Amino acid sequence: MQGQTLSLNLSHPESANRPRVVIVGAGFGGMAAARALRGHAAEVTLIDRTNHHLFQPLLYQVATAALSPSDIATATRVLMRGGSNLRVLMAEVAGVDVRARSVLLRDGHRLPYDYLLLATGSASSFFGQDNWREHTLVLKTIDDALAIRARLLEAFEEAEQSADDTEIRRLLTFAIVGGGPTGVELAGTIAELARATLARDFSRIDPRDTRVVLCEAGERLLSGFDPALSTYAAEALTSMGVEVRTGTAVEAIDANGLVLGSERIDARAVLWCAGTEARPAAGWLGIDEARNGAVSVRSDCSVPGHPNVFAIGDVASFETGEGQPLPALAPVAKQQGTYVGKLLAARIAGRREPGAFRYRDYGTMAVIGRSRAAAQFGRLRLTGFLAWLVWSLIHLMLLVDFRSRLVVYVNWAWAWFTYGRGARLLTGSTTSDARQPPLRNPESREADDEWRPQPNFE
């Protein structure tokens, strides 16, 4: 009935007295927590807006036609098989009622909990310039990756049909804002896509004339890496034809390109990889936001004042005692998810709980292109083919199922030997339609917000 809020009970009758654990977000952190609670005396409900777990570190390869979405995403229910105490719910969370201990769903239902774990990930941040959002493409979800792939491939198709040299130059120009790992990986793969994969596929244009501009406001790329690795990344990208611009901030972005410092760059697409902000979990809890909208947490990842509520991954601000919170990386979310899962299992069983959470940094890597990567493991620094080989092996092993590992391995092997990419189809779901402004007339382009998919939990 209208105006009423319904309680949603997913528990089996025989387990009605078990503690209810609700996990919001089926990314690395939420999945790790659910697996750590598998088989324990708790009713665990995993909520996500999508029905799949996404291996986000390889999302840029979907955006650049190297992989298909199914290669890096697996249905959440498949991954949760075998857990009699685990439930999966595809739903959108609208808020949290901490007094009533219930999660509010967009459809009006309430999901009661005894323990709540927020693992909702992050969204792109435009540092107060939200008007730039309508003129850029971000990379957070499969829909984002497919939108980028369509924009890239359509640009070459349009250029092939154009007789205007100025327009062709604009169509074959792509600007990437943000020199972190995602920006570096996108710049390198777009350059390879144009100069190797597509080089012989067109009769009127030469894809090797493609201009890729990587813009970083800081003084160097990969600011979280050793400076020597930053230098290597910049030199490797430059040798691939990428224009690396550091130390200059973006001043404006519009439908036809951007302004970098005092320089105007007309571009077919501007890809935004410059910043992130946490999902609105702090607002749900009615507490003050930490940096980037995150939730400040205690040493056990619980929210101050709410000992039965936990936040992990990108949505959490976990201070290490060194003045900086833990970075927004998949290993952080995964380790925190496993930790909180074990903590709750111990608390529910009445056993001794683990001590404070400690993050173990096993290293950082970024791939730059074919046989080129940068990696640091403690004091060890690797570059070139060896770093690329280590990066490939580690990412293959981190994929969640055997099928994904096999398919990705075959695709990578094929691409390495042939420079080919097998996911270069343009379909009705990704090409221009009523939701997307016409590609032929950039002056009449409408706001992308009318068709842009809303962010998903990661």
C-alpha positions as a Markdown table, in Angstrom:
| # | Residue | x | y | z |
|---|---|---|---|---|
| 1 | Met | 0.0 | 0.0 | 0.0 |
| 2 | Gln | 1.2 | 3.5 | -0.7 |
| 3 | Gly | 2.9 | 5.3 | 2.1 |
| 4 | Gln | 3.8 | 2.1 | 3.9 |
| 5 | Thr | 7.3 | 0.7 | 4.3 |
| 6 | Leu | 7.6 | -3.1 | 4.0 |
| 7 | Ser | 10.1 | -5.2 | 5.8 |
| 8 | Leu | 11.9 | -7.7 | 3.6 |
| 9 | Asn | 12.8 | -11.0 | 5.3 |
| 10 | Leu | 15.1 | -13.3 | 3.3 |
| 11 | Ser | 16.0 | -15.7 | 6.1 |
| 12 | His | 15.0 | -19.3 | 6.3 |
| 13 | Pro | 12.5 | -20.0 | 9.2 |
| 14 | Glu | 15.0 | -22.4 | 10.9 |
| 15 | Ser | 17.7 | -19.7 | 11.0 |
| 16 | Ala | 15.5 | -16.9 | 12.3 |
| 17 | Asn | 17.6 | -16.5 | 15.5 |
| 18 | Arg | 20.9 | -16.1 | 13.7 |
| 19 | Pro | 22.5 | -12.6 | 13.5 |
| 20 | Arg | 21.7 | -10.8 | 10.3 |
| 21 | Val | 24.7 | -9.4 | 8.4 |
| 22 | Val | 23.9 | -7.1 | 5.5 |
| 23 | Ile | 26.7 | -6.3 | 3.0 |
| 24 | Val | 26.1 | -3.4 | 0.6 |
| 25 | Gly | 28.3 | -3.7 | -2.5 |
| 26 | Ala | 29.6 | -6.8 | -4.4 |
| 27 | Gly | 33.0 | -5.5 | -5.3 |
| 28 | Phe | 36.3 | -6.8 | -3.9 |
| 29 | Gly | 35.6 | -5.9 | -0.3 |
| 30 | Gly | 32.0 | -7.0 | -0.1 |
| 31 | Met | 32.8 | -10.3 | -1.9 |
| 32 | Ala | 35.7 | -11.0 | 0.4 |
| 33 | Ala | 33.6 | -10.4 | 3.5 |
| 34 | Ala | 30.8 | -12.6 | 2.3 |
| 35 | Arg | 33.2 | -15.4 | 1.6 |
| 36 | Ala | 34.8 | -15.1 | 5.0 |
| 37 | Leu | 31.3 | -15.5 | 6.6 |
| 38 | Arg | 30.5 | -18.5 | 4.5 |
| 39 | Gly | 29.3 | -21.4 | 6.6 |
| 40 | His | 29.2 | -19.4 | 9.9 |
| 41 | Ala | 26.2 | -19.0 | 12.2 |
| 42 | Ala | 24.9 | -15.8 | 10.5 |
| 43 | Glu | 22.4 | -15.0 | 7.8 |
| 44 | Val | 24.4 | -13.0 | 5.2 |
| 45 | Thr | 22.7 | -10.8 | 2.6 |
| 46 | Leu | 24.8 | -9.3 | -0.2 |
| 47 | Ile | 23.2 | -6.4 | -2.0 |
| 48 | Asp | 24.3 | -4.8 | -5.2 |
| 49 | Arg | 22.7 | -2.7 | -8.0 |
| 50 | Thr | 24.0 | -5.1 | -10.6 |
| 51 | Asn | 24.0 | -8.9 | -10.8 |
| 52 | His | 27.7 | -9.3 | -11.3 |
| 53 | His | 31.1 | -8.9 | -9.7 |
| 54 | Leu | 33.4 | -6.8 | -11.9 |
| 55 | Phe | 37.2 | -7.2 | -12.0 |
| 56 | Gln | 37.7 | -3.5 | -12.4 |
| 57 | Pro | 41.5 | -3.5 | -12.9 |
| 58 | Leu | 40.9 | -4.8 | -16.4 |
| 59 | Leu | 38.0 | -2.6 | -17.2 |
| 60 | Tyr | 40.2 | -0.4 | -19.4 |
| 61 | Gln | 40.7 | -3.4 | -21.7 |
| 62 | Val | 37.0 | -3.6 | -22.3 |
| 63 | Ala | 37.0 | 0.2 | -23.1 |
| 64 | Thr | 39.8 | -0.3 | -25.7 |
| 65 | Ala | 38.3 | -3.4 | -27.4 |
| 66 | Ala | 40.8 | -5.9 | -26.0 |
| 67 | Leu | 38.3 | -7.9 | -23.9 |
| 68 | Ser | 34.5 | -8.4 | -23.7 |
| 69 | Pro | 32.5 | -7.6 | -20.6 |
| 70 | Ser | 31.9 | -11.2 | -19.8 |
| 71 | Asp | 35.7 | -11.8 | -19.7 |
| 72 | Ile | 36.1 | -9.7 | -16.6 |
| 73 | Ala | 32.6 | -10.0 | -14.9 |
| 74 | Thr | 30.9 | -13.0 | -13.3 |
| 75 | Ala | 27.4 | -13.3 | -12.0 |
| 76 | Thr | 27.4 | -12.8 | -8.3 |
| 77 | Arg | 25.0 | -15.7 | -7.6 |
| 78 | Val | 27.5 | -18.0 | -9.3 |
| 79 | Leu | 30.3 | -16.8 | -7.0 |
| 80 | Met | 28.1 | -17.2 | -3.9 |
| 81 | Arg | 27.1 | -20.8 | -4.7 |
| 82 | Gly | 27.6 | -23.3 | -1.9 |
| 83 | Gly | 26.9 | -21.0 | 0.9 |
| 84 | Ser | 23.7 | -22.0 | 2.6 |
| 85 | Asn | 23.8 | -18.9 | 4.8 |
| 86 | Leu | 24.4 | -16.5 | 1.9 |
| 87 | Arg | 21.7 | -14.6 | 0.1 |
| 88 | Val | 22.2 | -12.3 | -3.0 |
| 89 | Leu | 19.8 | -9.4 | -3.6 |
| 90 | Met | 19.9 | -7.3 | -6.7 |
| 91 | Ala | 18.5 | -4.0 | -5.4 |
| 92 | Glu | 19.3 | -0.3 | -5.0 |
| 93 | Val | 20.0 | 1.1 | -1.5 |
| 94 | Ala | 18.5 | 4.5 | -0.8 |
| 95 | Gly | 19.6 | 4.9 | 2.8 |
| 96 | Val | 20.2 | 3.5 | 6.2 |
| 97 | Asp | 18.1 | 3.8 | 9.3 |
| 98 | Val | 20.7 | 3.3 | 12.1 |
| 99 | Arg | 18.1 | 3.6 | 14.9 |
| 100 | Ala | 15.9 | 0.9 | 13.5 |
| 101 | Arg | 18.9 | -1.1 | 12.2 |
| 102 | Ser | 17.6 | -1.4 | 8.7 |
| 103 | Val | 18.7 | -0.8 | 5.2 |
| 104 | Leu | 16.3 | 1.3 | 3.1 |
| 105 | Leu | 15.8 | 0.0 | -0.5 |
| 106 | Arg | 14.7 | 2.2 | -3.4 |
| 107 | Asp | 11.5 | 0.1 | -3.9 |
| 108 | Gly | 10.3 | 1.0 | -0.4 |
| 109 | His | 11.4 | -2.2 | 1.4 |
| 110 | Arg | 13.4 | -2.3 | 4.6 |
| 111 | Leu | 16.1 | -4.9 | 5.2 |
| 112 | Pro | 16.8 | -5.4 | 8.9 |
| 113 | Tyr | 20.3 | -6.1 | 10.1 |
| 114 | Asp | 22.3 | -6.8 | 13.2 |
| 115 | Tyr | 25.6 | -6.0 | 11.5 |
| 116 | Leu | 26.0 | -3.7 | 8.5 |
| 117 | Leu | 29.0 | -3.6 | 6.1 |
| 118 | Leu | 29.2 | -0.8 | 3.6 |
| 119 | Ala | 31.4 | -1.6 | 0.6 |
| 120 | Thr | 29.9 | 0.7 | -1.9 |
| 121 | Gly | 33.0 | 1.8 | -3.7 |
| 122 | Ser | 33.6 | 5.2 | -5.3 |
| 123 | Ala | 32.5 | 7.4 | -8.1 |
| 124 | Ser | 34.3 | 10.0 | -10.3 |
| 125 | Ser | 35.0 | 13.4 | -8.8 |
| 126 | Phe | 35.3 | 16.5 | -10.8 |
| 127 | Phe | 36.7 | 18.7 | -8.0 |
| 128 | Gly | 33.7 | 21.0 | -8.0 |
| 129 | Gln | 33.5 | 21.3 | -11.8 |
| 130 | Asp | 30.4 | 19.2 | -12.2 |
| 131 | Asn | 29.5 | 20.9 | -15.5 |
| 132 | Trp | 32.5 | 19.0 | -17.0 |
| 133 | Arg | 30.7 | 15.7 | -16.3 |
| 134 | Glu | 28.4 | 16.1 | -19.3 |
| 135 | His | 31.3 | 16.4 | -21.7 |
| 136 | Thr | 33.5 | 13.6 | -20.5 |
| 137 | Leu | 33.5 | 9.8 | -20.3 |
| 138 | Val | 34.5 | 8.1 | -17.1 |
| 139 | Leu | 35.5 | 4.5 | -16.4 |
| 140 | Lys | 33.8 | 2.9 | -13.4 |
| 141 | Thr | 31.3 | 0.4 | -14.8 |
| 142 | Ile | 30.8 | -1.9 | -17.7 |
| 143 | Asp | 28.4 | 0.6 | -19.2 |
| 144 | Asp | 31.1 | 3.3 | -19.0 |
| 145 | Ala | 33.6 | 1.0 | -20.7 |
| 146 | Leu | 31.2 | 0.2 | -23.5 |
| 147 | Ala | 30.5 | 3.9 | -24.0 |
| 148 | Ile | 34.2 | 4.6 | -24.3 |
| 149 | Arg | 34.7 | 1.7 | -26.7 |
| 150 | Ala | 31.8 | 3.0 | -28.9 |
| 151 | Arg | 33.2 | 6.5 | -28.9 |
| 152 | Leu | 36.6 | 5.4 | -29.9 |
| 153 | Leu | 35.5 | 3.0 | -32.7 |
| 154 | Glu | 32.9 | 5.4 | -34.0 |
| 155 | Ala | 35.5 | 8.2 | -34.2 |
| 156 | Phe | 37.5 | 6.2 | -36.8 |
| 157 | Glu | 34.4 | 5.3 | -38.7 |
| 158 | Glu | 33.4 | 8.9 | -38.9 |
| 159 | Ala | 36.9 | 10.0 | -39.9 |
| 160 | Glu | 36.9 | 7.5 | -42.7 |
| 161 | Gln | 33.8 | 9.3 | -44.2 |
| 162 | Ser | 34.9 | 12.8 | -43.7 |
| 163 | Ala | 36.5 | 15.0 | -46.3 |
| 164 | Asp | 37.4 | 17.8 | -43.9 |
| 165 | Asp | 41.0 | 17.6 | -42.7 |
| 166 | Thr | 40.3 | 19.7 | -39.7 |
| 167 | Glu | 37.4 | 17.6 | -38.6 |
| 168 | Ile | 39.4 | 14.4 | -39.2 |
| 169 | Arg | 42.2 | 15.7 | -36.9 |
| 170 | Arg | 39.5 | 16.4 | -34.2 |
| 171 | Leu | 37.9 | 13.0 | -34.6 |
| 172 | Leu | 41.3 | 11.3 | -34.2 |
| 173 | Thr | 42.3 | 13.2 | -31.1 |
| 174 | Phe | 41.6 | 11.8 | -27.7 |
| 175 | Ala | 42.4 | 13.6 | -24.4 |
| 176 | Ile | 42.8 | 11.7 | -21.1 |
| 177 | Val | 42.8 | 13.7 | -17.9 |
| 178 | Gly | 44.6 | 12.1 | -15.0 |
| 179 | Gly | 48.1 | 10.5 | -15.0 |
| 180 | Gly | 47.4 | 7.8 | -12.5 |
| 181 | Pro | 47.4 | 4.1 | -13.4 |
| 182 | Thr | 44.1 | 4.2 | -15.2 |
| 183 | Gly | 45.0 | 7.2 | -17.2 |
| 184 | Val | 48.4 | 5.7 | -18.1 |
| 185 | Glu | 46.8 | 2.4 | -19.1 |
| 186 | Leu | 44.2 | 4.0 | -21.2 |
| 187 | Ala | 46.7 | 6.2 | -23.0 |
| 188 | Gly | 48.9 | 3.3 | -23.9 |
| 189 | Thr | 46.2 | 1.0 | -25.1 |
| 190 | Ile | 44.5 | 3.7 | -27.2 |
| 191 | Ala | 47.8 | 4.5 | -28.8 |
| 192 | Glu | 48.4 | 0.8 | -29.6 |
| 193 | Leu | 44.8 | 0.3 | -30.8 |
| 194 | Ala | 45.3 | 3.1 | -33.4 |
| 195 | Arg | 48.9 | 2.5 | -34.4 |
| 196 | Ala | 48.9 | -1.3 | -34.5 |
| 197 | Thr | 45.5 | -2.9 | -34.4 |
| 198 | Leu | 43.6 | -0.5 | -36.8 |
| 199 | Ala | 46.6 | 0.6 | -38.9 |
| 200 | Arg | 45.6 | -1.4 | -42.0 |
| 201 | Asp | 41.9 | -1.4 | -41.6 |
| 202 | Phe | 41.0 | 1.9 | -43.3 |
| 203 | Ser | 41.5 | 3.0 | -46.9 |
| 204 | Arg | 41.1 | 6.8 | -46.7 |
| 205 | Ile | 42.5 | 7.6 | -43.2 |
| 206 | Asp | 45.7 | 6.5 | -41.5 |
| 207 | Pro | 44.9 | 5.6 | -37.9 |
| 208 | Arg | 48.5 | 6.1 | -37.1 |
| 209 | Asp | 47.9 | 9.8 | -37.2 |
| 210 | Thr | 45.8 | 9.5 | -34.1 |
| 211 | Arg | 46.7 | 12.0 | -31.4 |
| 212 | Val | 46.5 | 10.8 | -27.8 |
| 213 | Val | 47.1 | 13.5 | -25.1 |
| 214 | Leu | 47.6 | 12.5 | -21.5 |
| 215 | Cys | 47.1 | 15.5 | -19.1 |
| 216 | Glu | 48.3 | 15.5 | -15.5 |
| 217 | Ala | 48.2 | 18.5 | -13.3 |
| 218 | Gly | 51.0 | 17.2 | -11.1 |
| 219 | Glu | 54.6 | 17.2 | -11.9 |
| 220 | Arg | 54.8 | 13.6 | -12.9 |
| 221 | Leu | 52.8 | 10.6 | -13.9 |
| 222 | Leu | 52.0 | 7.7 | -11.4 |
| 223 | Ser | 52.6 | 10.0 | -8.4 |
| 224 | Gly | 52.2 | 7.0 | -6.0 |
| 225 | Phe | 55.2 | 5.2 | -7.6 |
| 226 | Asp | 58.9 | 5.7 | -7.3 |
| 227 | Pro | 60.0 | 8.7 | -9.4 |
| 228 | Ala | 62.2 | 6.5 | -11.5 |
| 229 | Leu | 59.1 | 4.5 | -12.5 |
| 230 | Ser | 57.2 | 7.7 | -13.3 |
| 231 | Thr | 60.1 | 8.7 | -15.6 |
| 232 | Tyr | 60.0 | 5.3 | -17.3 |
| 233 | Ala | 56.2 | 5.5 | -17.9 |
| 234 | Ala | 56.5 | 9.0 | -19.4 |
| 235 | Glu | 59.3 | 7.9 | -21.7 |
| 236 | Ala | 57.5 | 4.7 | -22.7 |
| 237 | Leu | 54.3 | 6.5 | -23.6 |
| 238 | Thr | 56.2 | 9.2 | -25.5 |
| 239 | Ser | 57.9 | 6.5 | -27.6 |
| 240 | Met | 54.4 | 5.1 | -28.4 |
| 241 | Gly | 53.3 | 8.5 | -29.8 |
| 242 | Val | 51.4 | 9.7 | -26.7 |
| 243 | Glu | 51.7 | 13.4 | -25.8 |
| 244 | Val | 52.5 | 13.6 | -22.1 |
| 245 | Arg | 51.6 | 16.9 | -20.5 |
| 246 | Thr | 52.5 | 17.3 | -16.9 |
| 247 | Gly | 52.4 | 20.3 | -14.5 |
| 248 | Thr | 49.5 | 22.0 | -16.2 |
| 249 | Ala | 45.9 | 21.9 | -15.1 |
| 250 | Val | 42.8 | 21.6 | -17.2 |
| 251 | Glu | 41.0 | 25.0 | -17.2 |
| 252 | Ala | 37.8 | 24.1 | -19.1 |
| 253 | Ile | 36.1 | 21.1 | -20.9 |
| 254 | Asp | 33.3 | 21.4 | -23.4 |
| 255 | Ala | 31.6 | 19.3 | -26.1 |
| 256 | Asn | 34.5 | 19.7 | -28.5 |
| 257 | Gly | 37.6 | 19.3 | -26.3 |
| 258 | Leu | 39.4 | 21.0 | -23.5 |
| 259 | Val | 41.6 | 23.9 | -22.5 |
| 260 | Leu | 44.9 | 22.8 | -21.0 |
| 261 | Gly | 46.5 | 25.8 | -19.4 |
| 262 | Ser | 46.3 | 28.3 | -22.2 |
| 263 | Glu | 46.2 | 25.7 | -25.0 |
| 264 | Arg | 43.0 | 24.6 | -26.7 |
| 265 | Ile | 42.9 | 20.9 | -27.7 |
| 266 | Asp | 40.0 | 19.9 | -29.9 |
| 267 | Ala | 39.2 | 16.2 | -29.3 |
| 268 | Arg | 36.5 | 13.6 | -30.2 |
| 269 | Ala | 36.5 | 12.4 | -26.6 |
| 270 | Val | 37.8 | 13.5 | -23.2 |
| 271 | Leu | 38.3 | 10.6 | -20.8 |
| 272 | Trp | 38.2 | 11.6 | -17.1 |
| 273 | Cys | 40.6 | 9.6 | -14.8 |
| 274 | Ala | 41.6 | 12.4 | -12.5 |
| 275 | Gly | 39.8 | 11.8 | -9.2 |
| 276 | Thr | 37.3 | 9.8 | -7.2 |
| 277 | Glu | 34.9 | 10.4 | -4.3 |
| 278 | Ala | 33.1 | 7.9 | -2.0 |
| 279 | Arg | 29.5 | 6.8 | -2.5 |
| 280 | Pro | 27.1 | 8.7 | -0.2 |
| 281 | Ala | 27.4 | 6.3 | 2.7 |
| 282 | Ala | 28.2 | 9.1 | 5.2 |
| 283 | Gly | 24.9 | 10.8 | 4.3 |
| 284 | Trp | 23.1 | 7.5 | 4.8 |
| 285 | Leu | 24.5 | 7.3 | 8.3 |
| 286 | Gly | 24.0 | 11.0 | 9.2 |
| 287 | Ile | 27.6 | 11.6 | 10.0 |
| 288 | Asp | 30.3 | 14.1 | 8.9 |
| 289 | Glu | 32.2 | 13.1 | 5.7 |
| 290 | Ala | 35.9 | 12.6 | 5.7 |
| 291 | Arg | 38.1 | 13.4 | 2.7 |
| 292 | Asn | 36.5 | 12.8 | -0.7 |
| 293 | Gly | 33.2 | 12.1 | 1.1 |
| 294 | Ala | 34.4 | 8.9 | 2.7 |
| 295 | Val | 33.4 | 7.5 | 6.1 |
| 296 | Ser | 36.0 | 7.7 | 8.9 |
| 297 | Val | 36.5 | 4.4 | 10.5 |
| 298 | Arg | 38.2 | 3.0 | 13.6 |
| 299 | Ser | 41.1 | 0.5 | 13.7 |
| 300 | Asp | 38.6 | -2.4 | 13.3 |
| 301 | Cys | 36.9 | -0.7 | 10.3 |
| 302 | Ser | 33.8 | 0.1 | 12.4 |
| 303 | Val | 32.1 | 3.6 | 12.2 |
| 304 | Pro | 32.6 | 5.7 | 15.4 |
| 305 | Gly | 29.4 | 5.7 | 17.4 |
| 306 | His | 28.1 | 2.7 | 15.5 |
| 307 | Pro | 30.0 | -0.4 | 16.6 |
| 308 | Asn | 27.8 | -2.7 | 14.5 |
| 309 | Val | 28.3 | -0.7 | 11.3 |
| 310 | Phe | 31.5 | -1.1 | 9.2 |
| 311 | Ala | 32.9 | 0.6 | 6.1 |
| 312 | Ile | 35.7 | -0.7 | 3.9 |
| 313 | Gly | 37.4 | 0.0 | 0.6 |
| 314 | Asp | 37.0 | 3.2 | -1.3 |
| 315 | Val | 34.1 | 4.3 | 0.9 |
| 316 | Ala | 36.2 | 4.2 | 4.1 |
| 317 | Ser | 38.8 | 6.6 | 5.3 |
| 318 | Phe | 41.2 | 4.4 | 7.3 |
| 319 | Glu | 44.0 | 6.4 | 8.9 |
| 320 | Thr | 47.4 | 4.6 | 9.1 |
| 321 | Gly | 49.0 | 6.9 | 11.7 |
| 322 | Glu | 51.2 | 8.4 | 9.1 |
| 323 | Gly | 48.9 | 11.3 | 8.2 |
| 324 | Gln | 47.5 | 9.7 | 5.1 |
| 325 | Pro | 44.5 | 7.3 | 4.7 |
| 326 | Leu | 44.9 | 4.0 | 2.9 |
| 327 | Pro | 44.7 | 4.3 | -0.8 |
| 328 | Ala | 41.6 | 3.5 | -2.9 |
| 329 | Leu | 43.0 | 0.2 | -4.2 |
| 330 | Ala | 41.4 | -3.2 | -4.8 |
| 331 | Pro | 43.9 | -5.0 | -2.4 |
| 332 | Val | 42.9 | -2.6 | 0.4 |
| 333 | Ala | 39.2 | -3.4 | -0.1 |
| 334 | Lys | 39.9 | -7.1 | -0.3 |
| 335 | Gln | 42.0 | -7.3 | 2.8 |
| 336 | Gln | 39.5 | -5.2 | 4.8 |
| 337 | Gly | 36.6 | -7.3 | 3.6 |
| 338 | Thr | 38.3 | -10.5 | 4.7 |
| 339 | Tyr | 39.3 | -8.9 | 8.0 |
| 340 | Val | 35.7 | -7.7 | 8.8 |
| 341 | Gly | 34.3 | -11.0 | 7.8 |
| 342 | Lys | 36.6 | -12.9 | 10.2 |
| 343 | Leu | 35.9 | -10.3 | 12.9 |
| 344 | Leu | 32.2 | -10.8 | 12.7 |
| 345 | Ala | 32.5 | -14.6 | 12.5 |
| 346 | Ala | 34.5 | -14.5 | 15.7 |
| 347 | Arg | 32.2 | -12.1 | 17.4 |
| 348 | Ile | 29.1 | -14.1 | 16.5 |
| 349 | Ala | 30.8 | -17.3 | 17.7 |
| 350 | Gly | 31.9 | -15.7 | 21.0 |
| 351 | Arg | 35.6 | -16.2 | 20.1 |
| 352 | Arg | 38.4 | -13.8 | 20.6 |
| 353 | Glu | 38.3 | -11.1 | 17.9 |
| 354 | Pro | 41.3 | -10.3 | 15.7 |
| 355 | Gly | 43.3 | -7.2 | 16.6 |
| 356 | Ala | 43.3 | -3.9 | 14.7 |
| 357 | Phe | 43.3 | -4.1 | 10.9 |
| 358 | Arg | 46.8 | -3.9 | 9.3 |
| 359 | Tyr | 47.2 | -3.5 | 5.6 |
| 360 | Arg | 49.9 | -5.5 | 3.9 |
| 361 | Asp | 51.2 | -3.7 | 0.8 |
| 362 | Tyr | 52.3 | -6.3 | -1.7 |
| 363 | Gly | 53.2 | -3.9 | -4.4 |
| 364 | Thr | 51.8 | -1.6 | -7.0 |
| 365 | Met | 51.8 | -2.1 | -10.8 |
| 366 | Ala | 50.7 | -0.3 | -13.9 |
| 367 | Val | 50.8 | -1.6 | -17.5 |
| 368 | Ile | 51.8 | 0.9 | -20.2 |
| 369 | Gly | 51.5 | -1.2 | -23.3 |
| 370 | Arg | 52.5 | -4.3 | -25.1 |
| 371 | Ser | 55.5 | -5.8 | -23.1 |
| 372 | Arg | 55.8 | -2.5 | -21.1 |
| 373 | Ala | 54.8 | -2.0 | -17.4 |
| 374 | Ala | 56.1 | -0.5 | -14.2 |
| 375 | Ala | 56.0 | -2.4 | -10.9 |
| 376 | Gln | 57.3 | -1.8 | -7.4 |
| 377 | Phe | 57.4 | -4.4 | -4.6 |
| 378 | Gly | 58.9 | -2.9 | -1.5 |
| 379 | Arg | 62.4 | -1.9 | -2.6 |
| 380 | Leu | 62.2 | -3.9 | -5.8 |
| 381 | Arg | 61.6 | -2.0 | -9.0 |
| 382 | Leu | 60.7 | -3.6 | -12.3 |
| 383 | Thr | 60.1 | -2.2 | -15.8 |
| 384 | Gly | 59.7 | -3.4 | -19.3 |
| 385 | Phe | 58.9 | -6.9 | -20.3 |
| 386 | Leu | 59.6 | -8.5 | -16.9 |
| 387 | Ala | 57.2 | -6.1 | -15.2 |
| 388 | Trp | 54.6 | -6.7 | -17.9 |
| 389 | Leu | 55.0 | -10.5 | -17.4 |
| 390 | Val | 54.6 | -10.2 | -13.6 |
| 391 | Trp | 51.6 | -7.9 | -14.1 |
| 392 | Ser | 49.9 | -10.4 | -16.5 |
| 393 | Leu | 50.4 | -13.4 | -14.3 |
| 394 | Ile | 49.2 | -11.7 | -11.1 |
| 395 | His | 46.1 | -10.3 | -12.8 |
| 396 | Leu | 45.3 | -13.7 | -14.4 |
| 397 | Met | 45.4 | -15.3 | -10.9 |
| 398 | Leu | 43.3 | -12.6 | -9.4 |
| 399 | Leu | 40.4 | -13.2 | -11.8 |
| 400 | Val | 37.6 | -14.9 | -9.9 |
| 401 | Asp | 37.0 | -18.0 | -11.9 |
| 402 | Phe | 38.8 | -20.4 | -14.2 |
| 403 | Arg | 36.8 | -19.5 | -17.3 |
| 404 | Ser | 37.7 | -15.8 | -17.0 |
| 405 | Arg | 41.4 | -16.8 | -16.6 |
| 406 | Leu | 41.4 | -19.0 | -19.7 |
| 407 | Val | 39.5 | -16.6 | -21.9 |
| 408 | Val | 41.7 | -13.6 | -20.9 |
| 409 | Tyr | 44.8 | -15.6 | -21.4 |
| 410 | Val | 43.8 | -16.7 | -24.9 |
| 411 | Asn | 42.9 | -13.1 | -25.8 |
| 412 | Trp | 46.2 | -11.7 | -24.4 |
| 413 | Ala | 48.2 | -14.3 | -26.2 |
| 414 | Trp | 46.4 | -13.6 | -29.5 |
| 415 | Ala | 46.9 | -9.8 | -29.1 |
| 416 | Trp | 50.6 | -10.2 | -28.2 |
| 417 | Phe | 51.4 | -12.3 | -31.3 |
| 418 | Thr | 49.1 | -10.5 | -33.8 |
| 419 | Tyr | 48.3 | -7.1 | -32.3 |
| 420 | Gly | 44.6 | -8.1 | -32.8 |
| 421 | Arg | 41.7 | -7.2 | -30.6 |
| 422 | Gly | 38.6 | -9.3 | -30.7 |
| 423 | Ala | 36.0 | -7.0 | -29.1 |
| 424 | Arg | 35.7 | -4.4 | -31.8 |
| 425 | Leu | 32.0 | -4.7 | -32.6 |
| 426 | Leu | 29.7 | -1.7 | -32.6 |
| 427 | Thr | 26.1 | -2.6 | -31.7 |
| 428 | Gly | 22.8 | -0.9 | -31.3 |
| 429 | Ser | 23.3 | -0.8 | -27.6 |
| 430 | Thr | 26.5 | 1.2 | -27.7 |
| 431 | Thr | 26.4 | 3.3 | -30.9 |
| 432 | Ser | 24.6 | 6.6 | -31.4 |
| 433 | Asp | 20.9 | 6.5 | -30.7 |
| 434 | Ala | 18.2 | 8.7 | -29.2 |
| 435 | Arg | 20.0 | 8.8 | -25.8 |
| 436 | Gln | 23.3 | 10.0 | -27.2 |
| 437 | Pro | 23.8 | 13.2 | -29.2 |
| 438 | Pro | 24.4 | 12.9 | -32.9 |
| 439 | Leu | 28.0 | 12.3 | -33.8 |
| 440 | Arg | 27.8 | 14.3 | -37.0 |
| 441 | Asn | 27.0 | 17.6 | -35.4 |
| 442 | Pro | 29.0 | 18.4 | -32.3 |
| 443 | Glu | 27.5 | 21.9 | -32.1 |
| 444 | Ser | 24.1 | 20.4 | -31.3 |
| 445 | Arg | 25.3 | 18.0 | -28.6 |
| 446 | Glu | 23.0 | 17.8 | -25.6 |
| 447 | Ala | 23.9 | 16.9 | -22.0 |
| 448 | Asp | 25.1 | 13.4 | -21.6 |
| 449 | Asp | 23.3 | 13.2 | -18.2 |
| 450 | Glu | 20.1 | 12.4 | -20.1 |
| 451 | Trp | 21.4 | 9.0 | -21.0 |
| 452 | Arg | 24.4 | 8.3 | -18.8 |
| 453 | Pro | 23.9 | 5.2 | -16.7 |
| 454 | Gln | 23.9 | 5.9 | -13.0 |
| 455 | Pro | 26.9 | 4.6 | -11.0 |
| 456 | Asn | 26.8 | 1.0 | -9.8 |
| 457 | Phe | 28.1 | -0.3 | -6.5 |
| 458 | Glu | 31.6 | -1.8 | -7.2 |
